[in-house]
Amino acid sequence: MSREHSPMKPLHSEAAVPIRSLLAAAADSLAAARPEPVESACPEPGQAAGTDRPDFEARAILAHVLDTSPGSIAAADCEISPTDARIMNHLVALRTRHMPLNYVLRNAEFMGLRFRTDARALSPRQETELLAEIFIEHMQRAGAVSELLVDVGCGCGVLGLSVAYTFCDLTLISSDISGAALQLYRENARLLGLTERSYAVAGSYLRWLSPEGARSVRYLVSNPPYVRPADYEALQPEIVRYEPRVALVSPSSDGLGAYREIAAGLPDMVNLHLAGFEIGYDQAQVADIMRQARPDMKWNVHNDYAGHPRIVIGEANG
């Protein structure tokens, strides 16, 4: 039954709410909730998120409520129902408490695809999308793509699933230690129509993969936890209050423990052709860790749009 015909409808109809005033009030609330600048030299993903774009976020939330695109909303002389206005105000209130916008909307766009997002896994970030872009570009240059891709620490699945969606002959195995994250991953695989060639495995790093299975891996991608434990509390409220700590914080004090864990499994991947990793802004030495594990591969560091090292790519020679 639709909201308009709900038996709970008030006896006296309420007045429609002008979109212009609703957006203005929402933007004011979001701007007022902007967090204080964080005193930290650690520009980790999402640290500058805040509510620095109150007008954009207000429009995005309203578009979500109305099930349309932000660009299609005409603020002038348009009105929405009181029920939709109340839903809008509720979601704005969540955002003013620094819930990540993707969690408020319960979805995110990544590589042109729509993913379900919530607190079961990290909110997708620009750095991870850059890794996907570079990884796919390298795969396309190689010609025909098939065989097996492994995504280590998959979270909601944006990285591995976006690559698998691009290449229809690719099989994907994604792993995570979080059962909740794997559940969200399966939901996204179903939404993208990839359940027939994507599989979820509960396990830590590559410990779940046997030496025999490792020989089948052709491609490897990962955005592992790399925030130093000492830096965690300095991250933005969106991150500390809402996102799963286990997906963010490295198992070692230097932030490199996850990469060493993964590197330990690389020698068994004798048919590995391409590997890609997201790294912290000051962790270019991850390339050295991977090079020590697989000196037969060529390892390069790629910068993000701000000029910080963010991506490590390894390619088989020849």
LUMTI-24215 format. One record per residue: chain; x, y, z of N, C-alpha, C, O in turn. Coordinates in steps of 0.05 Angstrom, whole numbers. Example, Ala and Ser with C-alpha at 12.3 -4.5 7.8 and 13.67 -1.06 7.14 Angstrom:
REM residues 2
A,264,-114,156,246,-90,156,264,-66,156,285,-66,169
A,257,-45,142,273,-21,143,258,1,157,268,23,161
END
This chain:
REM residues 318
A,17,-24,0,0,0,0,18,25,0,37,26,15
A,12,44,-16,29,68,-19,25,86,6,5,83,20
A,45,104,9,43,122,32,18,140,30,6,146,50
A,12,148,5,-11,167,1,-37,155,10,-56,169,16
A,-39,128,9,-65,115,16,-62,98,42,-78,80,46
A,-43,105,58,-39,91,83,-63,96,102,-73,118,103
A,-71,75,117,-92,78,136,-84,96,159,-101,105,175
A,-58,102,162,-48,119,183,-48,148,175,-39,165,190
A,-60,155,152,-60,183,143,-76,200,163,-98,191,172
A,-66,224,170,-80,241,189,-108,248,178,-113,248,154
A,-126,255,197,-153,262,189,-152,288,173,-168,291,154
A,-134,306,180,-133,331,165,-107,331,148,-85,327,158
A,-110,335,122,-87,334,105,-68,357,111,-77,379,118
A,-42,351,109,-22,371,114,-14,385,88,-18,374,67
A,-3,408,91,5,424,68,30,412,56,48,403,70
A,32,414,29,56,405,16,79,424,23,74,447,31
A,104,414,21,127,430,29,143,439,5,150,422,-12
A,148,465,2,164,475,-21,192,463,-21,206,463,0
A,201,453,-44,227,441,-46,249,462,-40,269,456,-28
A,245,486,-50,265,507,-46,271,511,-17,295,512,-9
A,251,514,0,255,519,28,266,494,42,282,496,61
A,257,471,34,267,446,45,297,442,40,312,435,58
A,306,447,16,334,445,9,351,466,24,373,459,33
A,340,490,26,355,511,40,359,504,70,381,507,81
A,338,494,82,340,486,111,359,463,114,374,462,134
A,357,444,96,375,420,98,404,429,95,421,420,110
A,410,446,75,437,455,70,448,470,94,471,468,102
A,431,487,107,439,501,131,446,482,153,466,486,167
A,430,462,157,436,442,178,461,427,173,477,423,192
A,466,419,148,490,405,141,515,422,144,536,413,154
A,513,448,136,536,466,139,542,470,168,566,472,175
A,522,472,185,527,477,214,540,453,227,553,456,248
A,536,429,215,547,405,227,575,399,217,587,378,225
A,586,416,201,613,412,190,633,409,214,634,426,231
A,649,387,213,667,382,236,690,402,236,696,414,215
A,702,406,259,726,422,261,749,409,246,750,384,244
A,768,424,234,790,413,220,806,394,238,810,400,262
A,814,371,227,829,352,243,859,358,242,870,361,220
A,871,361,265,900,366,266,915,340,262,921,326,281
A,921,335,237,935,310,230,949,313,204,940,326,185
A,973,300,202,988,301,177,982,276,161,998,268,143
A,960,263,167,954,237,155,929,239,138,907,234,147
A,932,247,112,908,250,95,897,224,85,898,217,61
A,887,208,104,876,182,97,849,185,82,837,206,84
A,840,164,68,815,166,53,792,175,70,788,164,92
A,777,194,61,753,203,74,758,224,96,739,234,108
A,784,230,102,789,248,125,778,275,120,771,289,139
A,777,284,95,767,311,89,737,311,81,727,330,70
A,724,289,87,696,286,77,678,306,90,669,325,77
A,672,303,116,655,322,130,629,328,116,619,311,102
A,619,352,120,597,361,104,605,387,90,593,408,93
A,627,385,75,638,408,61,622,416,36,627,436,24
A,602,399,29,586,405,5,556,404,13,541,387,3
A,548,422,30,520,420,41,499,421,20,479,407,21
A,502,439,0,482,441,-21,480,416,-37,458,406,-43
A,503,405,-45,503,380,-60,491,357,-44,475,342,-55
A,499,355,-19,489,333,-3,459,335,2,444,315,2
A,449,360,7,420,363,10,405,354,-15,384,341,-13
A,415,361,-38,402,354,-63,404,323,-67,385,311,-77
A,427,311,-60,430,282,-63,410,267,-45,399,247,-53
A,407,277,-20,388,264,-2,359,267,-12,344,247,-11
A,352,290,-21,325,294,-32,320,276,-56,299,265,-59
A,340,274,-74,337,257,-97,333,228,-89,318,214,-102
A,347,220,-68,343,192,-58,315,188,-48,302,168,-53
A,304,208,-33,277,206,-23,257,204,-45,237,189,-44
A,261,220,-66,242,221,-89,248,200,-110,234,199,-130
A,269,184,-106,277,163,-125,282,175,-153,270,166,-173
A,298,195,-154,305,208,-179,335,216,-178,348,210,-158
A,344,230,-197,372,240,-198,374,268,-187,355,283,-191
A,396,276,-175,398,303,-165,394,324,-186,383,345,-181
A,404,318,-210,401,338,-232,373,342,-241,368,362,-255
A,355,324,-235,328,327,-245,310,342,-226,286,347,-232
A,321,350,-203,305,365,-183,304,395,-190,325,408,-192
A,281,405,-195,277,433,-200,266,446,-175,243,442,-168
A,282,463,-163,275,474,-137,253,495,-139,238,499,-120
A,252,509,-161,234,532,-163,205,523,-164,197,507,-182
A,189,533,-146,160,530,-147,150,500,-147,129,495,-157
A,166,482,-136,158,454,-134,154,447,-105,166,459,-87
A,137,428,-100,130,419,-73,131,389,-71,128,375,-91
A,136,379,-47,134,350,-41,115,345,-18,108,364,-4
A,108,321,-15,89,314,6,101,317,34,126,315,37
A,85,321,54,95,323,81,110,298,90,129,299,105
A,101,274,81,114,249,88,142,248,77,161,241,91
A,145,256,51,172,256,39,190,277,53,214,273,57
A,178,299,61,193,320,75,203,309,102,226,315,110
A,187,294,116,195,283,142,218,262,138,237,262,154
A,216,246,117,237,227,111,263,242,105,285,235,114
A,261,263,89,284,279,82,297,291,108,321,289,111
A,281,301,126,292,313,150,305,292,167,325,298,180
A,294,268,168,306,246,183,334,239,172,353,236,187
A,336,237,146,362,230,134,382,253,137,406,247,141
A,373,277,135,391,300,140,402,299,169,425,304,174
A,384,292,188,393,290,216,414,269,219,433,273,235
A,411,246,205,432,226,207,459,236,196,480,231,208
A,457,251,174,482,262,163,495,283,181,519,284,183
A,478,299,195,490,319,213,504,305,237,520,318,250
A,497,280,242,511,265,263,536,251,251,547,233,264
A,543,259,227,568,250,214,566,221,204,587,209,199
A,542,211,200,540,185,186,549,190,157,540,209,145
A,567,173,146,575,176,118,552,178,99,532,164,102
A,554,196,80,532,201,62,523,175,48,499,170,44
A,542,158,40,535,133,27,519,114,46,502,99,36
A,524,116,71,508,101,90,480,112,93,460,98,95
A,478,139,93,452,152,95,435,144,71,411,138,74
A,447,145,47,433,138,23,430,108,18,413,99,3
A,447,93,32,448,63,30,455,54,2,448,32,-6
A,469,71,-12,480,62,-38,502,82,-46,504,104,-36
A,518,73,-65,540,89,-76,545,81,-105,542,58,-112
A,554,101,-120,562,95,-148,592,91,-148,607,107,-137
A,600,70,-162,629,63,-164,633,52,-192,621,32,-199
A,651,64,-207,656,56,-234,631,55,-251,628,37,-268
A,613,73,-246,588,74,-261,567,54,-253,547,51,-266
A,572,39,-232,554,18,-222,543,26,-195,556,41,-180
A,519,17,-189,506,23,-164,510,0,-144,503,-23,-150
A,521,7,-121,526,-13,-100,510,-7,-75,507,17,-68
A,501,-27,-61,489,-23,-35,511,-19,-15,531,-33,-15
A,508,1,3,528,7,23,515,12,50,494,24,52
A,528,2,71,520,8,98,544,1,116,566,-5,107
A,539,2,142,561,0,162,573,-28,163,591,-32,179
A,564,-47,148,576,-73,148,604,-73,134,620,-91,138
A,609,-52,118,635,-51,104,642,-21,99,625,-4,103
A,666,-16,91,676,11,86,659,25,65,649,12,46
A,656,50,68,643,67,47,663,69,24,686,75,29
A,654,64,-1,672,66,-24,686,93,-26,673,114,-20
A,711,93,-34,727,118,-35,739,122,-62,741,104,-79
A,747,147,-67,758,155,-93,784,140,-98,789,133,-121
A,800,136,-78,826,122,-82,821,93,-92,836,84,-109
A,801,80,-81,795,53,-90,785,53,-119,791,34,-134
A,769,73,-126,760,74,-154,783,79,-173,783,69,-195
A,803,95,-164,827,99,-180,841,72,-184,851,67,-207
A,843,56,-164,856,30,-166,841,13,-187,853,0,-204
A,814,13,-185,798,-2,-204,803,7,-233,806,-9,-251
A,804,33,-237,809,45,-264,836,36,-275,838,27,-298
A,857,38,-258,883,31,-268,885,1,-273,897,-8,-292
A,873,-15,-255,875,-44,-258,860,-53,-283,871,-69,-298
A,837,-42,-288,821,-49,-312,836,-41,-337,837,-55,-357
A,849,-17,-336,864,-8,-359,887,-27,-366,892,-32,-390
A,901,-36,-346,923,-55,-350,912,-82,-361,925,-94,-379
A,889,-90,-352,878,-115,-362,869,-112,-391,873,-131,-407
A,858,-90,-398,849,-86,-425,872,-85,-445,870,-94,-468
A,895,-75,-436,918,-74,-453,929,-102,-459,942,-107,-479
A,923,-121,-441,933,-148,-444,916,-164,-464,924,-186,-471
A,893,-154,-473,877,-168,-493,855,-184,-479,842,-174,-461
A,851,-208,-488,830,-225,-477,834,-231,-447,856,-237,-439
A,813,-228,-432,815,-231,-403,796,-254,-394,772,-254,-400
A,808,-273,-380,792,-295,-370,806,-306,-345,822,-292,-333
A,799,-329,-337,811,-343,-313,802,-330,-287,779,-322,-285
A,820,-329,-267,812,-324,-239,823,-298,-228,847,-293,-230
A,805,-281,-217,812,-257,-202,806,-262,-172,784,-272,-166
A,825,-254,-155,821,-256,-126,821,-228,-114,840,-212,-120
A,801,-221,-98,799,-195,-85,802,-201,-55,784,-213,-42
A,824,-191,-43,830,-196,-15,820,-173,2,827,-150,-2
A,803,-180,22,791,-159,38,770,-144,23,771,-119,20
A,750,-158,12,732,-147,-8,712,-126,2,703,-109,-13
A,705,-127,28,685,-109,38,659,-112,24,649,-135,20
A,647,-90,15,621,-92,1,624,-101,-28,605,-106,-42
A,649,-103,-38,654,-115,-64,659,-96,-87,661,-105,-110
A,661,-70,-82,663,-51,-104,687,-57,-122,685,-54,-147
A,709,-65,-111,733,-68,-126,732,-93,-144,733,-90,-169
A,729,-116,-133,729,-140,-149,705,-142,-167,707,-151,-190
A,681,-135,-157,657,-137,-173,657,-118,-197,647,-125,-218
A,668,-94,-193,669,-76,-216,688,-86,-238,683,-82,-262
A,710,-99,-230,728,-111,-249,714,-135,-263,715,-137,-288
A,701,-152,-248,688,-175,-259,665,-167,-277,660,-180,-298
A,651,-145,-271,630,-135,-288,640,-126,-315,627,-128,-335
A,665,-116,-315,677,-106,-340,685,-128,-359,684,-125,-383
A,693,-151,-347,703,-173,-363,685,-198,-359,686,-211,-338
A,670,-205,-379,648,-225,-375,659,-253,-373,644,-271,-366
A,685,-258,-380,696,-285,-378,712,-289,-353,726,-310,-350
A,711,-270,-335,728,-271,-311,712,-284,-288,688,-279,-285
A,726,-301,-273,714,-313,-249,727,-298,-225,751,-293,-224
A,710,-292,-205,719,-276,-182,715,-292,-156,694,-303,-151
A,736,-292,-140,735,-302,-112,743,-279,-94,764,-268,-97
A,725,-272,-76,730,-250,-58,730,-259,-29,713,-276,-21
A,749,-249,-13,752,-259,14,750,-235,34,757,-213,27
A,741,-242,58,740,-222,79,738,-237,106,727,-259,106
A,748,-225,127,745,-238,153,718,-231,166,710,-244,186
A,704,-212,155,678,-204,166,655,-218,152,651,-215,128
A,639,-233,168,616,-245,156,595,-225,147,581,-230,127
A,593,-203,161,574,-182,154,581,-170,127,564,-164,110
A,607,-165,124,616,-153,98,611,-173,75,604,-164,53
A,616,-198,80,611,-218,59,582,-220,51,575,-224,28
A,564,-216,71,535,-216,65,529,-192,47,513,-195,28
A,540,-169,53,536,-146,36,547,-150,8,535,-142,-12
A,571,-163,7,583,-169,-19,564,-187,-36,561,-182,-59
A,553,-207,-23,534,-225,-38,510,-209,-48,501,-214,-70
A,500,-191,-32,477,-175,-41,485,-158,-66,469,-156,-85
A,509,-147,-66,517,-131,-89,523,-149,-114,517,-141,-136
A,534,-172,-109,538,-191,-132,511,-198,-144,509,-200,-169
A,491,-202,-128,464,-208,-138,452,-184,-153,440,-188,-175
A,455,-160,-143,445,-136,-156,458,-132,-184,445,-122,-202
A,483,-140,-186,498,-136,-211,495,-160,-230,506,-160,-252
A,481,-180,-221,478,-204,-238,503,-221,-241,508,-233,-262
A,520,-221,-220,546,-235,-221,547,-260,-203,569,-270,-198
A,525,-269,-193,526,-291,-174,536,-317,-187,546,-335,-172
A,533,-320,-213,542,-345,-226,572,-347,-229,582,-369,-234
A,586,-325,-226,615,-326,-229,630,-310,-208,653,-301,-213
A,618,-305,-186,631,-293,-163,626,-308,-138,603,-318,-133
A,646,-311,-121,644,-328,-97,657,-314,-73,676,-300,-76
A,644,-318,-50,654,-305,-25,666,-326,-7,655,-348,-4
A,689,-319,4,704,-337,21,710,-323,47,721,-300,47
A,704,-335,70,712,-324,96,740,-332,102,747,-356,104
A,757,-312,106,785,-319,111,802,-293,114,795,-272,104
A,825,-297,126,843,-274,131,865,-274,109,879,-293,106
A,867,-251,96,887,-247,75,887,-271,55,866,-276,43
A,909,-285,52,910,-308,33,913,-334,48,920,-354,36
A,908,-334,74,912,-359,89,892,-381,81,898,-405,85
A,870,-373,70,849,-392,62,856,-406,36,843,-426,29
A,876,-396,21,882,-406,-6,904,-426,-4,926,-420,6
A,899,-450,-14,919,-471,-15,940,-466,-36,935,-451,-55
A,964,-478,-34,984,-475,-55,974,-484,-82,981,-472,-102
A,957,-505,-82,946,-514,-108,927,-493,-119,928,-487,-143
A,910,-482,-102,892,-461,-111,906,-436,-120,897,-423,-139
A,928,-430,-107,943,-406,-114,953,-406,-142,956,-386,-155
A,958,-430,-152,969,-432,-180,948,-425,-201,955,-420,-224
A,923,-424,-192,901,-417,-211,896,-387,-213,881,-377,-230
A,908,-371,-195,903,-343,-193,918,-328,-215,943,-330,-217
A,903,-314,-232,915,-298,-254,917,-269,-247,935,-255,-255
A,897,-259,-231,896,-231,-223,891,-229,-193,876,-245,-182
A,903,-209,-181,899,-204,-152,896,-175,-147,911,-158,-157
A,876,-168,-131,871,-140,-124,863,-138,-95,851,-156,-84
A,871,-116,-82,865,-113,-53,867,-84,-44,884,-69,-52
A,848,-77,-26,849,-53,-11,849,-61,18,828,-60,31
A,872,-69,29,873,-80,56,874,-58,77,878,-34,70
A,871,-65,102,872,-44,123,901,-34,126,920,-49,130
A,905,-7,124,932,4,125,935,28,143,957,40,144
A,914,36,157,917,59,175,932,49,200,926,29,212
A,953,64,207,968,58,231,950,60,256,934,79,258
A,952,42,274,935,43,298,936,70,313,916,80,323
A,960,82,313,963,107,327,950,130,313,944,151,325
A,943,127,287,931,148,272,900,146,271,886,165,262
A,890,125,281,861,119,278,843,141,290,825,150,277
A,848,148,315,831,167,329,832,195,316,814,211,321
A,852,201,299,854,227,286,837,228,261,835,250,249
A,825,206,252,809,206,228,782,221,234,775,225,257
A,768,228,212,744,243,214,722,227,230,723,203,230
A,703,242,241,681,228,256,666,208,239,658,187,250
A,662,213,213,648,194,196,661,167,197,647,146,197
A,687,167,199,702,141,198,702,128,225,694,105,228
A,710,143,246,713,131,272,687,122,284,686,101,297
A,665,137,280,639,130,292,624,108,277,609,93,290
A,628,106,252,610,89,236,623,66,220,610,45,217
A,647,70,211,659,49,193,673,28,209,684,33,231
A,673,3,199,685,-19,214,715,-16,218,730,-15,198
A,723,-15,242,752,-10,249,770,-32,237,792,-26,228
A,760,-57,237,777,-79,228,784,-76,198,804,-86,189
A,767,-61,183,773,-58,154,792,-34,149,801,-30,127
A,798,-19,170,814,5,167,842,2,179,862,10,167
A,844,-10,203,868,-8,219,886,-32,213,878,-55,214
A,911,-26,207,931,-46,201,936,-64,225,934,-56,248
A,944,-89,220,951,-107,242,978,-101,254,986,-114,273
A,993,-82,242,1020,-75,252,1022,-45,257,1007,-30,245
A,1040,-37,275,1042,-9,282,1051,8,259,1045,32,259
A,1065,-3,239,1075,13,217,1056,15,194,1061,28,174
A,1033,2,196,1013,3,175,1017,-16,152,1002,-16,133
A,1038,-32,153,1046,-49,130,1041,-79,134,1047,-95,117
A,1030,-86,157,1027,-114,164,1010,-129,144,1016,-152,137
A,988,-117,134,970,-131,116,985,-137,89,981,-158,78
A,1002,-118,81,1016,-123,56,1037,-145,59,1041,-161,40
A,1049,-147,82,1068,-169,86,1053,-196,86,1064,-216,76
A,1029,-196,98,1013,-221,98,1007,-229,70,1010,-253,63
A,999,-211,53,992,-217,25,1017,-225,10,1016,-244,-6
A,1038,-211,14,1063,-217,0,1073,-245,5,1085,-258,-12
A,1068,-255,29,1076,-282,36,1063,-303,19,1074,-325,15
A,1040,-297,8,1026,-316,-9,1032,-313,-39,1024,-330,-55
A,1046,-292,-47,1051,-288,-75,1069,-308,-89,1064,-315,-112
A,1090,-319,-76,1107,-339,-89,1092,-363,-99,1100,-375,-119
A,1070,-371,-86,1055,-394,-95,1038,-388,-119,1028,-406,-133
A,1034,-362,-126,1018,-354,-149,1035,-353,-174,1041,-332,-184
A,1043,-376,-183,1063,-378,-204,1052,-368,-231,1067,-362,-249
A,1026,-367,-234,1013,-357,-258,1001,-329,-256,986,-321,-273
A,1009,-315,-234,999,-288,-230,1009,-270,-252,1033,-268,-257
A,991,-256,-265,997,-237,-286,996,-208,-278,1012,-192,-287
A,977,-201,-260,973,-174,-252,963,-172,-223,946,-187,-215
A,975,-154,-208,967,-149,-180,964,-119,-175,980,-104,-186
A,945,-111,-159,941,-83,-153,933,-79,-124,916,-94,-113
A,944,-58,-112,939,-53,-83,934,-23,-79,948,-6,-91
A,915,-16,-62,913,11,-52,931,13,-28,933,-5,-12
A,945,36,-25,963,40,-3,958,67,10,944,84,-1
A,969,71,34,968,97,47,986,117,33,1003,110,17
A,981,143,39,994,164,23,1024,164,27,1038,176,10
A,1035,152,48,1064,152,53,1074,123,54,1093,117,68
A,1062,105,39,1069,77,40,1079,66,13,1073,43,6
A,1094,82,-1,1105,73,-27,1123,49,-24,1127,34,-43
A,1133,44,1,1151,21,5,1136,-5,2,1149,-26,2
A,1109,-5,0,1095,-29,-6,1105,-42,-32,1106,-67,-34
A,1113,-26,-51,1124,-36,-76,1149,-53,-70,1153,-73,-83
A,1165,-44,-51,1189,-59,-44,1182,-86,-31,1195,-106,-36
A,1162,-86,-14,1153,-110,-1,1144,-131,-22,1151,-154,-20
A,1128,-121,-42,1119,-139,-62,1142,-148,-81,1142,-171,-90
A,1160,-130,-86,1183,-137,-103,1201,-158,-90,1212,-176,-104
A,1204,-157,-64,1219,-178,-50,1206,-205,-52,1219,-226,-55
A,1179,-205,-52,1164,-230,-54,1164,-241,-82,1165,-265,-87
A,1162,-222,-101,1160,-230,-130,1179,-213,-146,1169,-195,-160
A,1205,-218,-145,1224,-202,-161,1221,-207,-191,1232,-191,-207
A,1207,-227,-199,1203,-232,-227,1181,-215,-240,1177,-215,-264
A,1167,-199,-223,1146,-181,-233,1156,-152,-232,1174,-145,-216
A,1145,-135,-249,1152,-107,-249,1132,-92,-232,1108,-93,-236
A,1142,-77,-212,1125,-63,-192,1128,-33,-195,1151,-22,-196
A,1105,-19,-197,1105,10,-200,1085,23,-181,1065,11,-173
A,1091,48,-173,1074,63,-155,1060,85,-172,1073,99,-188
A,1033,88,-168,1018,108,-181,1007,128,-161,999,120,-139
A,1007,154,-168,997,175,-150,967,179,-154,956,173,-175
A,954,190,-133,926,198,-136,925,226,-148,945,237,-156
A,901,237,-150,897,263,-163,910,286,-147,914,308,-158
A,916,281,-122,929,302,-105,960,298,-105,974,314,-92
A,969,279,-120,998,274,-122,1010,256,-101,1034,254,-99
A,993,243,-85,1003,224,-64,1004,196,-75,987,188,-90
A,1025,181,-68,1026,153,-76,1002,138,-64,997,140,-40
A,987,124,-81,963,111,-72,959,83,-83,943,67,-72
A,972,77,-105,967,51,-118,994,38,-125,1013,51,-134
A,995,12,-120,1018,-4,-128,1008,-25,-148,989,-40,-142
A,1021,-26,-171,1014,-46,-192,1038,-63,-198,1060,-54,-202
A,1033,-89,-199,1054,-108,-206,1045,-124,-231,1023,-134,-232
A,1063,-126,-250,1057,-140,-275,1079,-161,-280,1102,-157,-275
A,1070,-184,-291,1088,-204,-299,1105,-195,-322,1094,-182,-341
A,1130,-201,-322,1147,-194,-345,1142,-213,-368,1142,-238,-365
A,1138,-201,-391,1133,-217,-415,1104,-226,-418,1097,-240,-437
END
